[in-house]
Amino acid sequence: MVIQTGQQAPDFTLPASNGTDVSLSDYHGKNVVLYFYPKDMTPGCTAQACDFRDAYDVFQAQDTVIIGISPDPLDKHAKFIGKYSLPFLLLADEQQTAAQLYDVWRLKKNFGKEYMGIERSTFLIDKEGNLVREWRKVKVKNHAEEVADYIRTHLS
């Protein structure tokens, strides 16, 4: 199944950084920014997380929850959250369950090597649970601002 805008976003349940299991459906009634990133503590992923952190109040004012997902385990998420004071949940997708549902587990190339990994992507899900916008192959610079602007102009 290929995920498409305008359709119900695929539900999943993953362990979260707050010690609970979290399902996407838990957030029905709120907008959700679901962002997939490759790895905690790397430069691009840190910049992206800190940009979402710095815009956190803007998203909250728009009745929007931010959830980050990577294949990293919960202990790495805890260190990442602690070091950068991230105010939102990070989910551990160690088996790539959600990544495969959202088609972001992809063949990547780096320095001549091929490997499977997360393609940095963001999905915006509305209060009814429908996928309204997706950003694939995200460039980190100004991305959080772009997502907030989209919510402001299309979902407010």
C-alpha positions, 0 to 999 in steps of 0.5 A, a space after each residue: 500500500 502506498 500512502 497518499 495525501 487525502 487518505 487516512 494516515 496509517 496507524 502504528 504503535 511504537 515505544 515512546 521516550 515517555 515510557 509508554 507505547 504510543 499510537 498515531 490514533 492516540 492523537 485523533 482530534 489534534 494535528 500531528 507533525 510526524 517526522 522521520 529522521 535517520 539518527 540521534 545526535 548527528 548534525 542534520 538530525 540535531 539541527 532538525 530536532 532543535 528547529 522543531 524544539 524552537 518552534 514548539 510553542 508555534 505548533 502548540 498554538 496551532 493545536 499540533 503535536 510533534 512526534 519524531 521517529 527514528 530507528 534508534 532505541 529508547 536509551 539513545 532517544 533519552 540522551 538526545 532529549 536530555 542533551 537538547 531539551 526536546 519537548 516532544 516525544 521521540 518514538 523508537 522504530 527499531 524494526 522499521 514498522 512505521 518507516 515501512 508504512 510511510 515508505 521512508 525506509 529506503 536504499 541510500 548511498 553514502 561515500 560509495 556504499 549502499 545501505 538501508 536507512 531512513 529518508 528524512 521525511 515529514 508528514 502532516 496529519 489533520 485532526 481527523 487522521 488524514 494525511 494532508 501534506 508530505 515532505 520527502 527528502 527534507 532539507 533541514 534548513 527552514 523546514 520547521 518554519 515551512 511546516 508551521 506556515 503550511 499549518 497556519 495557512 491550510 489547517 487554521 
